[in-house]
Amino acid sequence: MKYYLLGKSGLRVSEICLGTMTFGEEWGWGSPKEESREVFKKYADSGGNFIDTASNYTAGTSEKYLGEFIAGDRDRFVIATKYTSNIRAGDPNAGGNQRKNLMQSLERSLKSLNTDYIDLYWIHAWDKMTPIEETMRALDDMVKLGKVLYIGVSDAPAWIVSQANTLAHLRGWTEFIGIQIEYSLIERTSERELLPMARALDIGVTAWSPLGGGVLTGKYNNTGGKQVTKGKGDTGSSNTESVSSSRLEVARRSGMAELADMMLTERNLLIAEEVLKIAKEIGRSPAQVALNWVRQQNTSQKLPNKIIPIIGARNTKHLDDNLACVDFELSDKQMQRLNEISRIELGFPHDFLASEFVQNVLYGGTYNSTHSHRK
């Protein structure tokens, strides 16, 4: 396992982050305690040190399990948890990014994790109501108290993150060292604003749902949503899993059919088909191919470090398969195939500014030779 500095900090985190949304069975598709413990142990034995959870994952069970698992060697691990989610329906202050919810959520997480400090404390989502000054000052206070070491933000617009870090820099407060984004071959819209912002401000990037909710494992291709088969060349266990037990099927049965159907589009299944083809050609699993596309985006996005995918595994077989992505890299030609089939329009003003006409108007035909280093 390799380690990278996370953003503009000295914090060293492993190249794969273990997501623990699967620790606990309250949401219908997770793992019982002992199986969760085996997943944690396997990840730790592989050299992984970066573990992600949240105050609301599996109704709090994720944090409690994790607290037990790290008890014997707490300081070895970089523990990241999140706050924002409301845990008491009807209570307007039991959720959001205001100081009150921040403090009560943090105290609850410290107790659940059985630790004195959180290594990386994420805002789970931007709530649009709390002033940015209040949130950043409250987070800085928690750092000064020693309860939090670093801060990050998940699921927020680029302009909010930029405003927050600029404000913190000018006032001497703690800045975000990382962002957490949904990013995969089927969800590339972060390339419009969030990834360029991360590059400009030297913010580390972690990617949730790098397998597109399981779509990129190929389990939904040619199955009619009923069953799946293992294709030739697939070395992982992901494609042998029953579709009926997947997150998307649980979502559909839980009244969120619209969300599931948004993932299973013709475009997404075509992208998954290309992932399957490449996986068969190189004797790797589709999951490994999809994960490495994310991990190798630092080159095309000109990021200082690789994007760190957050993987979630319900058993050690899934984990072994996912972790094996660090053993190889996709070729330039394979990356190009995946980039082409999943390409999105960057939209205005990016496509407009990149047009030959505008480049000639701005630079008189000299852009490539004199300004290429700022692309």
BALOBA-1460 file (C-alpha; in Angstrom, 3 decimals):
// residues 375
<rec num="1" residu="m" x="0.000" y="0.000" z="0.000"/>
<rec num="2" residu="k" x="1.320" y="3.420" z="-0.945"/>
<rec num="3" residu="y" x="0.616" y="6.587" z="1.030"/>
<rec num="4" residu="y" x="-0.096" y="10.125" z="-0.100"/>
<rec num="5" residu="l" x="-0.215" y="13.496" z="1.573"/>
<rec num="6" residu="l" x="-3.837" y="14.630" z="1.775"/>
<rec num="7" residu="g" x="-4.085" y="18.025" z="0.183"/>
<rec num="8" residu="k" x="-2.032" y="20.872" z="1.622"/>
<rec num="9" residu="s" x="-1.183" y="19.005" z="4.822"/>
<rec num="10" residu="g" x="1.371" y="16.595" z="6.244"/>
<rec num="11" residu="l" x="-1.273" y="13.907" z="6.873"/>
<rec num="12" residu="r" x="-0.296" y="10.631" z="5.209"/>
<rec num="13" residu="v" x="-3.160" y="8.413" z="4.078"/>
<rec num="14" residu="s" x="-3.237" y="5.118" z="2.204"/>
<rec num="15" residu="e" x="-4.041" y="5.082" z="-1.502"/>
<rec num="16" residu="i" x="-7.311" y="3.244" z="-0.825"/>
<rec num="17" residu="c" x="-9.782" y="4.429" z="1.814"/>
<rec num="18" residu="l" x="-12.063" y="1.922" z="3.526"/>
<rec num="19" residu="g" x="-15.652" y="3.102" z="3.689"/>
<rec num="20" residu="t" x="-17.667" y="1.636" z="6.563"/>
<rec num="21" residu="m" x="-21.217" y="2.279" z="5.426"/>
<rec num="22" residu="t" x="-21.456" y="-1.521" z="5.231"/>
<rec num="23" residu="f" x="-20.650" y="-1.974" z="8.946"/>
<rec num="24" residu="g" x="-24.050" y="-2.928" z="10.351"/>
<rec num="25" residu="e" x="-27.253" y="-4.319" z="8.906"/>
<rec num="26" residu="e" x="-29.748" y="-1.596" z="9.797"/>
<rec num="27" residu="w" x="-29.998" y="-0.362" z="6.199"/>
<rec num="28" residu="g" x="-30.725" y="-3.769" z="4.685"/>
<rec num="29" residu="w" x="-27.497" y="-4.523" z="2.803"/>
<rec num="30" residu="g" x="-24.618" y="-4.296" z="5.280"/>
<rec num="31" residu="s" x="-22.591" y="-6.836" z="7.222"/>
<rec num="32" residu="p" x="-22.914" y="-8.259" z="10.734"/>
<rec num="33" residu="k" x="-20.329" y="-7.394" z="13.356"/>
<rec num="34" residu="e" x="-17.908" y="-10.279" z="12.928"/>
<rec num="35" residu="e" x="-17.872" y="-10.021" z="9.161"/>
<rec num="36" residu="s" x="-17.282" y="-6.259" z="9.473"/>
<rec num="37" residu="r" x="-14.413" y="-7.000" z="11.839"/>
<rec num="38" residu="e" x="-12.829" y="-9.355" z="9.275"/>
<rec num="39" residu="v" x="-13.097" y="-6.700" z="6.570"/>
<rec num="40" residu="f" x="-11.444" y="-4.157" z="8.869"/>
<rec num="41" residu="k" x="-8.661" y="-6.568" z="9.824"/>
<rec num="42" residu="k" x="-7.957" y="-7.537" z="6.221"/>
<rec num="43" residu="y" x="-7.744" y="-3.874" z="5.219"/>
<rec num="44" residu="a" x="-5.431" y="-3.048" z="8.134"/>
<rec num="45" residu="d" x="-3.217" y="-6.064" z="7.395"/>
<rec num="46" residu="s" x="-2.856" y="-4.842" z="3.805"/>
<rec num="47" residu="g" x="-1.370" y="-1.583" z="5.086"/>
<rec num="48" residu="g" x="-4.514" y="0.523" z="4.872"/>
<rec num="49" residu="n" x="-4.757" y="3.306" z="7.449"/>
<rec num="50" residu="f" x="-7.533" y="5.597" z="6.118"/>
<rec num="51" residu="i" x="-11.048" y="4.720" z="7.328"/>
<rec num="52" residu="d" x="-14.212" y="6.681" z="6.591"/>
<rec num="53" residu="t" x="-17.479" y="6.639" z="8.527"/>
<rec num="54" residu="a" x="-20.264" y="9.054" z="9.519"/>
<rec num="55" residu="s" x="-22.472" y="9.794" z="12.496"/>
<rec num="56" residu="n" x="-25.567" y="8.465" z="10.730"/>
<rec num="57" residu="y" x="-24.168" y="5.390" z="8.969"/>
<rec num="58" residu="t" x="-26.291" y="2.337" z="9.785"/>
<rec num="59" residu="a" x="-28.035" y="4.353" z="12.511"/>
<rec num="60" residu="g" x="-24.757" y="4.841" z="14.399"/>
<rec num="61" residu="t" x="-23.670" y="1.190" z="14.317"/>
<rec num="62" residu="s" x="-20.816" y="1.904" z="11.896"/>
<rec num="63" residu="e" x="-19.065" y="4.236" z="14.334"/>
<rec num="64" residu="k" x="-19.637" y="1.879" z="17.276"/>
<rec num="65" residu="y" x="-18.206" y="-1.132" z="15.438"/>
<rec num="66" residu="l" x="-15.246" y="0.877" z="14.211"/>
<rec num="67" residu="g" x="-14.561" y="2.159" z="17.719"/>
<rec num="68" residu="e" x="-14.289" y="-1.427" z="18.941"/>
<rec num="69" residu="f" x="-12.084" y="-2.516" z="16.037"/>
<rec num="70" residu="i" x="-9.478" y="0.245" z="16.452"/>
<rec num="71" residu="a" x="-9.367" y="0.103" z="20.251"/>
<rec num="72" residu="g" x="-6.113" y="-1.837" z="20.410"/>
<rec num="73" residu="d" x="-4.171" y="0.435" z="18.046"/>
<rec num="74" residu="r" x="-6.076" y="3.705" z="17.741"/>
<rec num="75" residu="d" x="-3.186" y="6.020" z="16.845"/>
<rec num="76" residu="r" x="-2.175" y="3.969" z="13.816"/>
<rec num="77" residu="f" x="-5.333" y="4.875" z="11.903"/>
<rec num="78" residu="v" x="-6.574" y="8.028" z="10.232"/>
<rec num="79" residu="i" x="-10.215" y="8.032" z="11.321"/>
<rec num="80" residu="a" x="-12.548" y="10.243" z="9.314"/>
<rec num="81" residu="t" x="-16.159" y="10.800" z="10.290"/>
<rec num="82" residu="k" x="-18.859" y="13.238" z="9.255"/>
<rec num="83" residu="y" x="-21.604" y="15.385" z="10.693"/>
<rec num="84" residu="t" x="-24.623" y="17.206" z="9.211"/>
<rec num="85" residu="s" x="-27.313" y="14.507" z="9.029"/>
<rec num="86" residu="n" x="-30.368" y="14.899" z="11.235"/>
<rec num="87" residu="i" x="-30.769" y="12.038" z="13.699"/>
<rec num="88" residu="r" x="-33.973" y="13.211" z="15.428"/>
<rec num="89" residu="a" x="-36.881" y="13.809" z="13.086"/>
<rec num="90" residu="g" x="-38.760" y="16.950" z="14.022"/>
<rec num="91" residu="d" x="-35.797" y="18.600" z="15.756"/>
<rec num="92" residu="p" x="-34.506" y="21.418" z="13.496"/>
<rec num="93" residu="n" x="-31.189" y="21.648" z="15.351"/>
<rec num="94" residu="a" x="-30.386" y="17.927" z="15.217"/>
<rec num="95" residu="g" x="-29.005" y="18.353" z="11.712"/>
<rec num="96" residu="g" x="-27.210" y="20.924" z="9.592"/>
<rec num="97" residu="n" x="-23.846" y="22.614" z="9.808"/>
<rec num="98" residu="q" x="-24.503" y="25.103" z="12.596"/>
<rec num="99" residu="r" x="-22.369" y="25.219" z="15.731"/>
<rec num="100" residu="k" x="-24.950" y="23.435" z="17.907"/>
<rec num="101" residu="n" x="-25.259" y="20.374" z="15.678"/>
<rec num="102" residu="l" x="-21.527" y="20.332" z="15.039"/>
<rec num="103" residu="m" x="-20.714" y="20.163" z="18.746"/>
<rec num="104" residu="q" x="-23.377" y="17.629" z="19.693"/>
<rec num="105" residu="s" x="-22.543" y="15.433" z="16.689"/>
<rec num="106" residu="l" x="-18.838" y="15.564" z="17.443"/>
<rec num="107" residu="e" x="-19.331" y="14.604" z="21.091"/>
<rec num="108" residu="r" x="-21.555" y="11.702" z="20.036"/>
<rec num="109" residu="s" x="-18.981" y="10.495" z="17.495"/>
<rec num="110" residu="l" x="-16.137" y="10.708" z="20.007"/>
<rec num="111" residu="k" x="-18.158" y="8.585" z="22.398"/>
<rec num="112" residu="s" x="-19.197" y="6.045" z="19.748"/>
<rec num="113" residu="l" x="-15.665" y="5.725" z="18.394"/>
<rec num="114" residu="n" x="-14.257" y="5.595" z="21.927"/>
<rec num="115" residu="t" x="-11.546" y="8.099" z="21.070"/>
<rec num="116" residu="d" x="-10.366" y="11.502" z="22.289"/>
<rec num="117" residu="y" x="-9.929" y="12.974" z="18.823"/>
<rec num="118" residu="i" x="-11.030" y="12.692" z="15.205"/>
<rec num="119" residu="d" x="-8.261" y="12.773" z="12.610"/>
<rec num="120" residu="l" x="-10.387" y="14.188" z="9.803"/>
<rec num="121" residu="y" x="-13.811" y="15.702" z="10.418"/>
<rec num="122" residu="w" x="-15.987" y="16.101" z="7.340"/>
<rec num="123" residu="i" x="-18.982" y="18.315" z="6.739"/>
<rec num="124" residu="h" x="-21.262" y="15.659" z="5.243"/>
<rec num="125" residu="a" x="-23.221" y="18.019" z="2.994"/>
<rec num="126" residu="w" x="-23.685" y="21.747" z="2.614"/>
<rec num="127" residu="d" x="-27.002" y="22.772" z="4.220"/>
<rec num="128" residu="k" x="-27.463" y="26.165" z="2.426"/>
<rec num="129" residu="m" x="-28.724" y="27.800" z="5.638"/>
<rec num="130" residu="t" x="-25.765" y="28.141" z="7.986"/>
<rec num="131" residu="p" x="-23.424" y="31.108" z="7.376"/>
<rec num="132" residu="i" x="-20.041" y="29.904" z="6.205"/>
<rec num="133" residu="e" x="-18.364" y="32.056" z="8.864"/>
<rec num="134" residu="e" x="-20.197" y="30.197" z="11.634"/>
<rec num="135" residu="t" x="-19.238" y="26.771" z="10.342"/>
<rec num="136" residu="m" x="-15.580" y="27.539" z="9.709"/>
<rec num="137" residu="r" x="-15.117" y="29.287" z="13.062"/>
<rec num="138" residu="a" x="-16.816" y="26.421" z="14.917"/>
<rec num="139" residu="l" x="-14.625" y="23.847" z="13.147"/>
<rec num="140" residu="d" x="-11.529" y="25.889" z="13.943"/>
<rec num="141" residu="d" x="-12.565" y="25.962" z="17.607"/>
<rec num="142" residu="m" x="-12.744" y="22.161" z="17.636"/>
<rec num="143" residu="v" x="-9.245" y="21.980" z="16.157"/>
<rec num="144" residu="k" x="-7.917" y="24.380" z="18.790"/>
<rec num="145" residu="l" x="-9.511" y="22.209" z="21.494"/>
<rec num="146" residu="g" x="-7.667" y="19.169" z="20.114"/>
<rec num="147" residu="k" x="-10.871" y="17.252" z="19.408"/>
<rec num="148" residu="v" x="-10.321" y="17.458" z="15.628"/>
<rec num="149" residu="l" x="-6.979" y="17.434" z="13.797"/>
<rec num="150" residu="y" x="-8.017" y="18.223" z="10.204"/>
<rec num="151" residu="i" x="-11.234" y="19.200" z="8.439"/>
<rec num="152" residu="g" x="-12.792" y="18.420" z="5.073"/>
<rec num="153" residu="v" x="-16.052" y="18.889" z="3.206"/>
<rec num="154" residu="s" x="-18.258" y="16.506" z="1.261"/>
<rec num="155" residu="d" x="-21.053" y="17.156" z="-1.225"/>
<rec num="156" residu="a" x="-20.694" y="20.918" z="-1.565"/>
<rec num="157" residu="p" x="-20.459" y="23.316" z="-4.519"/>
<rec num="158" residu="a" x="-16.994" y="24.447" z="-5.570"/>
<rec num="159" residu="w" x="-17.780" y="28.090" z="-4.849"/>
<rec num="160" residu="i" x="-18.683" y="27.251" z="-1.247"/>
<rec num="161" residu="v" x="-15.429" y="25.355" z="-0.683"/>
<rec num="162" residu="s" x="-13.420" y="28.144" z="-2.314"/>
<rec num="163" residu="q" x="-15.167" y="30.797" z="-0.230"/>
<rec num="164" residu="a" x="-14.676" y="28.795" z="2.963"/>
<rec num="165" residu="n" x="-10.950" y="28.206" z="2.456"/>
<rec num="166" residu="t" x="-10.301" y="31.792" z="1.373"/>
<rec num="167" residu="l" x="-12.129" y="33.077" z="4.454"/>
<rec num="168" residu="a" x="-10.256" y="30.664" z="6.723"/>
<rec num="169" residu="h" x="-6.910" y="31.608" z="5.179"/>
<rec num="170" residu="l" x="-7.485" y="35.326" z="5.654"/>
<rec num="171" residu="r" x="-8.674" y="34.932" z="9.257"/>
<rec num="172" residu="g" x="-6.101" y="32.380" z="10.350"/>
<rec num="173" residu="w" x="-8.640" y="29.578" z="10.791"/>
<rec num="174" residu="t" x="-8.248" y="25.929" z="9.851"/>
<rec num="175" residu="e" x="-8.752" y="25.240" z="6.136"/>
<rec num="176" residu="f" x="-10.268" y="22.202" z="4.434"/>
<rec num="177" residu="i" x="-7.532" y="19.778" z="3.367"/>
<rec num="178" residu="g" x="-9.865" y="17.454" z="1.488"/>
<rec num="179" residu="i" x="-13.097" y="17.216" z="-0.449"/>
<rec num="180" residu="q" x="-15.257" y="14.138" z="-0.842"/>
<rec num="181" residu="i" x="-17.100" y="13.849" z="-4.148"/>
<rec num="182" residu="e" x="-19.122" y="11.326" z="-6.072"/>
<rec num="183" residu="y" x="-16.814" y="10.365" z="-8.911"/>
<rec num="184" residu="s" x="-16.751" y="7.420" z="-11.288"/>
<rec num="185" residu="l" x="-16.934" y="6.575" z="-14.962"/>
<rec num="186" residu="i" x="-20.691" y="7.173" z="-14.835"/>
<rec num="187" residu="e" x="-20.501" y="10.378" z="-12.746"/>
<rec num="188" residu="r" x="-17.892" y="12.784" z="-14.086"/>
<rec num="189" residu="t" x="-19.548" y="16.163" z="-13.566"/>
<rec num="190" residu="s" x="-17.055" y="17.045" z="-10.811"/>
<rec num="191" residu="e" x="-14.625" y="17.675" z="-13.682"/>
<rec num="192" residu="r" x="-16.448" y="20.935" z="-14.412"/>
<rec num="193" residu="e" x="-15.688" y="22.827" z="-11.208"/>
<rec num="194" residu="l" x="-14.723" y="20.673" z="-8.208"/>
<rec num="195" residu="l" x="-11.612" y="18.995" z="-9.590"/>
<rec num="196" residu="p" x="-10.191" y="22.200" z="-11.137"/>
<rec num="197" residu="m" x="-10.798" y="23.891" z="-7.772"/>
<rec num="198" residu="a" x="-8.997" y="21.080" z="-5.943"/>
<rec num="199" residu="r" x="-6.045" y="21.463" z="-8.286"/>
<rec num="200" residu="a" x="-5.896" y="25.247" z="-7.884"/>
<rec num="201" residu="l" x="-6.212" y="25.204" z="-4.080"/>
<rec num="202" residu="d" x="-4.202" y="22.009" z="-3.469"/>
<rec num="203" residu="i" x="-7.093" y="20.173" z="-1.818"/>
<rec num="204" residu="g" x="-7.013" y="16.379" z="-1.575"/>
<rec num="205" residu="v" x="-9.762" y="14.416" z="-3.314"/>
<rec num="206" residu="t" x="-11.549" y="11.299" z="-2.117"/>
<rec num="207" residu="a" x="-14.164" y="9.653" z="-4.330"/>
<rec num="208" residu="w" x="-17.286" y="7.948" z="-3.042"/>
<rec num="209" residu="s" x="-19.199" y="5.431" z="-5.142"/>
<rec num="210" residu="p" x="-16.240" y="4.842" z="-7.504"/>
<rec num="211" residu="l" x="-18.064" y="1.739" z="-8.802"/>
<rec num="212" residu="g" x="-21.221" y="3.698" z="-9.572"/>
<rec num="213" residu="g" x="-23.388" y="1.925" z="-7.023"/>
<rec num="214" residu="g" x="-22.198" y="-1.423" z="-8.402"/>
<rec num="215" residu="v" x="-23.176" y="-0.652" z="-11.991"/>
<rec num="216" residu="l" x="-19.527" y="-0.673" z="-13.123"/>
<rec num="217" residu="t" x="-18.984" y="-4.207" z="-11.853"/>
<rec num="218" residu="g" x="-21.140" y="-5.340" z="-14.771"/>
<rec num="219" residu="k" x="-23.624" y="-7.157" z="-12.563"/>
<rec num="220" residu="y" x="-26.575" y="-5.412" z="-14.222"/>
<rec num="221" residu="n" x="-25.507" y="-5.964" z="-17.825"/>
<rec num="222" residu="n" x="-27.705" y="-8.452" z="-19.682"/>
<rec num="223" residu="t" x="-29.342" y="-9.662" z="-16.487"/>
<rec num="224" residu="g" x="-32.758" y="-8.116" z="-16.733"/>
<rec num="225" residu="g" x="-32.293" y="-7.266" z="-13.077"/>
<rec num="226" residu="k" x="-32.841" y="-10.903" z="-12.083"/>
<rec num="227" residu="q" x="-29.493" y="-12.657" z="-11.869"/>
<rec num="228" residu="v" x="-25.877" y="-12.268" z="-12.826"/>
<rec num="229" residu="t" x="-23.209" y="-14.554" z="-14.221"/>
<rec num="230" residu="k" x="-19.446" y="-14.467" z="-14.042"/>
<rec num="231" residu="g" x="-17.879" y="-13.493" z="-17.341"/>
<rec num="232" residu="k" x="-14.695" y="-14.965" z="-18.774"/>
<rec num="233" residu="g" x="-11.677" y="-13.190" z="-17.372"/>
<rec num="234" residu="d" x="-13.475" y="-11.808" z="-14.330"/>
<rec num="235" residu="t" x="-11.343" y="-12.593" z="-11.313"/>
<rec num="236" residu="g" x="-13.369" y="-10.863" z="-8.648"/>
<rec num="237" residu="s" x="-16.464" y="-11.868" z="-6.762"/>
<rec num="238" residu="s" x="-18.410" y="-8.717" z="-7.523"/>
<rec num="239" residu="n" x="-20.172" y="-10.141" z="-10.589"/>
<rec num="240" residu="t" x="-21.321" y="-13.265" z="-8.799"/>
<rec num="241" residu="e" x="-23.330" y="-11.360" z="-6.233"/>
<rec num="242" residu="s" x="-27.093" y="-11.623" z="-6.493"/>
<rec num="243" residu="v" x="-28.562" y="-8.466" z="-7.966"/>
<rec num="244" residu="s" x="-31.497" y="-8.761" z="-5.574"/>
<rec num="245" residu="s" x="-29.168" y="-8.105" z="-2.623"/>
<rec num="246" residu="s" x="-27.450" y="-5.059" z="-4.119"/>
<rec num="247" residu="r" x="-27.839" y="-1.508" z="-2.879"/>
<rec num="248" residu="l" x="-29.815" y="-0.460" z="-5.941"/>
<rec num="249" residu="e" x="-32.319" y="-3.263" z="-5.492"/>
<rec num="250" residu="v" x="-32.640" y="-2.487" z="-1.783"/>
<rec num="251" residu="a" x="-33.237" y="1.148" z="-2.747"/>
<rec num="252" residu="r" x="-35.922" y="0.102" z="-5.191"/>
<rec num="253" residu="r" x="-37.676" y="-2.025" z="-2.581"/>
<rec num="254" residu="s" x="-37.410" y="0.820" z="-0.066"/>
<rec num="255" residu="g" x="-39.435" y="3.205" z="-2.175"/>
<rec num="256" residu="m" x="-36.472" y="4.853" z="-3.931"/>
<rec num="257" residu="a" x="-37.059" y="3.306" z="-7.343"/>
<rec num="258" residu="e" x="-36.375" y="6.639" z="-9.032"/>
<rec num="259" residu="l" x="-32.835" y="6.696" z="-7.612"/>
<rec num="260" residu="a" x="-32.165" y="3.132" z="-8.742"/>
<rec num="261" residu="d" x="-33.523" y="3.799" z="-12.227"/>
<rec num="262" residu="m" x="-31.309" y="6.896" z="-12.543"/>
<rec num="263" residu="m" x="-28.271" y="4.641" z="-12.202"/>
<rec num="264" residu="l" x="-29.428" y="1.915" z="-14.597"/>
<rec num="265" residu="t" x="-29.549" y="4.010" z="-17.765"/>
<rec num="266" residu="e" x="-28.595" y="2.893" z="-21.255"/>
<rec num="267" residu="r" x="-25.535" y="5.177" z="-21.135"/>
<rec num="268" residu="n" x="-24.319" y="3.746" z="-17.831"/>
<rec num="269" residu="l" x="-24.773" y="0.163" z="-18.972"/>
<rec num="270" residu="l" x="-22.810" y="0.906" z="-22.163"/>
<rec num="271" residu="i" x="-19.963" y="2.280" z="-20.054"/>
<rec num="272" residu="a" x="-20.121" y="-0.834" z="-17.865"/>
<rec num="273" residu="e" x="-19.944" y="-2.979" z="-21.014"/>
<rec num="274" residu="e" x="-16.677" y="-1.293" z="-22.015"/>
<rec num="275" residu="v" x="-15.318" y="-1.863" z="-18.515"/>
<rec num="276" residu="l" x="-16.225" y="-5.547" z="-18.859"/>
<rec num="277" residu="k" x="-14.440" y="-5.780" z="-22.224"/>
<rec num="278" residu="i" x="-11.219" y="-4.306" z="-20.865"/>
<rec num="279" residu="a" x="-11.413" y="-6.498" z="-17.760"/>
<rec num="280" residu="k" x="-11.654" y="-9.622" z="-19.928"/>
<rec num="281" residu="e" x="-8.778" y="-8.481" z="-22.142"/>
<rec num="282" residu="i" x="-6.358" y="-8.049" z="-19.230"/>
<rec num="283" residu="g" x="-7.632" y="-10.781" z="-16.910"/>
<rec num="284" residu="r" x="-8.764" y="-8.411" z="-14.186"/>
<rec num="285" residu="s" x="-12.121" y="-7.816" z="-12.557"/>
<rec num="286" residu="p" x="-14.399" y="-4.981" z="-13.740"/>
<rec num="287" residu="a" x="-14.230" y="-3.442" z="-10.261"/>
<rec num="288" residu="q" x="-10.442" y="-3.183" z="-10.482"/>
<rec num="289" residu="v" x="-10.653" y="-1.539" z="-13.902"/>
<rec num="290" residu="a" x="-13.228" y="1.010" z="-12.713"/>
<rec num="291" residu="l" x="-11.228" y="1.796" z="-9.567"/>
<rec num="292" residu="n" x="-8.010" y="2.323" z="-11.506"/>
<rec num="293" residu="w" x="-9.695" y="4.702" z="-13.913"/>
<rec num="294" residu="v" x="-10.490" y="6.869" z="-10.861"/>
<rec num="295" residu="r" x="-7.026" y="6.433" z="-9.350"/>
<rec num="296" residu="q" x="-5.281" y="7.399" z="-12.595"/>
<rec num="297" residu="q" x="-7.277" y="10.594" z="-13.140"/>
<rec num="298" residu="n" x="-4.611" y="12.663" z="-11.392"/>
<rec num="299" residu="t" x="-2.751" y="12.794" z="-14.724"/>
<rec num="300" residu="s" x="-5.606" y="13.994" z="-16.912"/>
<rec num="301" residu="q" x="-6.933" y="16.339" z="-14.201"/>
<rec num="302" residu="k" x="-3.385" y="17.561" z="-13.363"/>
<rec num="303" residu="l" x="-3.834" y="16.889" z="-9.657"/>
<rec num="304" residu="p" x="-0.726" y="16.734" z="-7.425"/>
<rec num="305" residu="n" x="-1.747" y="13.318" z="-6.035"/>
<rec num="306" residu="k" x="-3.980" y="10.466" z="-7.078"/>
<rec num="307" residu="i" x="-7.665" y="10.600" z="-6.254"/>
<rec num="308" residu="i" x="-8.306" y="8.235" z="-3.346"/>
<rec num="309" residu="p" x="-11.304" y="5.949" z="-3.937"/>
<rec num="310" residu="i" x="-13.479" y="5.026" z="-0.966"/>
<rec num="311" residu="i" x="-14.314" y="1.348" z="-1.234"/>
<rec num="312" residu="g" x="-17.028" y="-0.440" z="0.702"/>
<rec num="313" residu="a" x="-16.958" y="-4.208" z="1.082"/>
<rec num="314" residu="r" x="-19.469" y="-6.516" z="2.731"/>
<rec num="315" residu="n" x="-16.996" y="-9.382" z="2.944"/>
<rec num="316" residu="t" x="-13.285" y="-10.070" z="2.578"/>
<rec num="317" residu="k" x="-13.686" y="-11.521" z="-0.925"/>
<rec num="318" residu="h" x="-15.031" y="-8.200" z="-2.186"/>
<rec num="319" residu="l" x="-12.260" y="-6.377" z="-0.329"/>
<rec num="320" residu="d" x="-9.510" y="-8.595" z="-1.753"/>
<rec num="321" residu="d" x="-10.804" y="-7.997" z="-5.243"/>
<rec num="322" residu="n" x="-10.936" y="-4.226" z="-4.809"/>
<rec num="323" residu="l" x="-7.533" y="-3.943" z="-3.138"/>
<rec num="324" residu="a" x="-5.910" y="-5.815" z="-6.017"/>
<rec num="325" residu="c" x="-6.361" y="-2.706" z="-8.162"/>
<rec num="326" residu="v" x="-3.111" y="-1.349" z="-6.681"/>
<rec num="327" residu="d" x="-1.163" y="-4.157" z="-8.383"/>
<rec num="328" residu="f" x="-1.452" y="-2.737" z="-11.904"/>
<rec num="329" residu="e" x="-2.301" y="0.318" z="-13.984"/>
<rec num="330" residu="l" x="-4.413" y="0.726" z="-17.074"/>
<rec num="331" residu="s" x="-2.568" y="1.568" z="-20.284"/>
<rec num="332" residu="d" x="-2.944" y="4.932" z="-21.990"/>
<rec num="333" residu="k" x="-5.017" y="3.282" z="-24.708"/>
<rec num="334" residu="q" x="-7.349" y="1.651" z="-22.173"/>
<rec num="335" residu="m" x="-7.741" y="4.948" z="-20.332"/>
<rec num="336" residu="q" x="-8.563" y="6.641" z="-23.619"/>
<rec num="337" residu="r" x="-11.264" y="4.071" z="-24.415"/>
<rec num="338" residu="l" x="-12.878" y="4.621" z="-21.031"/>
<rec num="339" residu="n" x="-12.542" y="8.393" z="-21.262"/>
<rec num="340" residu="e" x="-14.188" y="8.466" z="-24.663"/>
<rec num="341" residu="i" x="-17.206" y="6.318" z="-23.837"/>
<rec num="342" residu="s" x="-17.880" y="8.208" z="-20.595"/>
<rec num="343" residu="r" x="-17.064" y="11.708" z="-21.830"/>
<rec num="344" residu="i" x="-19.285" y="14.592" z="-20.688"/>
<rec num="345" residu="e" x="-19.682" y="18.145" z="-21.934"/>
<rec num="346" residu="l" x="-18.021" y="20.584" z="-19.576"/>
<rec num="347" residu="g" x="-20.536" y="23.243" z="-20.574"/>
<rec num="348" residu="f" x="-20.255" y="27.001" z="-20.304"/>
<rec num="349" residu="p" x="-17.849" y="28.681" z="-19.867"/>
<rec num="350" residu="h" x="-15.338" y="25.825" z="-20.146"/>
<rec num="351" residu="d" x="-16.166" y="24.573" z="-23.641"/>
<rec num="352" residu="f" x="-16.556" y="28.178" z="-24.856"/>
<rec num="353" residu="l" x="-13.180" y="29.250" z="-23.466"/>
<rec num="354" residu="a" x="-11.486" y="26.148" z="-24.880"/>
<rec num="355" residu="s" x="-12.772" y="26.787" z="-28.410"/>
<rec num="356" residu="e" x="-10.190" y="27.603" z="-31.079"/>
<rec num="357" residu="f" x="-11.946" y="30.885" z="-31.878"/>
<rec num="358" residu="v" x="-11.729" y="32.192" z="-28.300"/>
<rec num="359" residu="q" x="-8.151" y="30.978" z="-27.907"/>
<rec num="360" residu="n" x="-7.137" y="32.882" z="-31.020"/>
<rec num="361" residu="v" x="-8.997" y="36.005" z="-29.866"/>
<rec num="362" residu="l" x="-7.251" y="35.887" z="-26.483"/>
<rec num="363" residu="y" x="-3.755" y="34.799" z="-27.468"/>
<rec num="364" residu="g" x="-3.374" y="35.471" z="-31.182"/>
<rec num="365" residu="g" x="-2.429" y="31.891" z="-31.977"/>
<rec num="366" residu="t" x="0.298" y="31.689" z="-29.295"/>
<rec num="367" residu="y" x="-1.646" y="29.922" z="-26.537"/>
<rec num="368" residu="n" x="-0.141" y="26.434" z="-26.907"/>
<rec num="369" residu="s" x="3.444" y="27.635" z="-26.837"/>
<rec num="370" residu="t" x="3.286" y="30.327" z="-24.144"/>
<rec num="371" residu="h" x="0.423" y="29.370" z="-21.813"/>
<rec num="372" residu="s" x="0.111" y="25.573" z="-21.998"/>
<rec num="373" residu="h" x="1.439" y="25.170" z="-18.451"/>
<rec num="374" residu="r" x="-1.698" y="26.874" z="-17.145"/>
<rec num="375" residu="k" x="-4.246" y="24.700" z="-18.930"/>
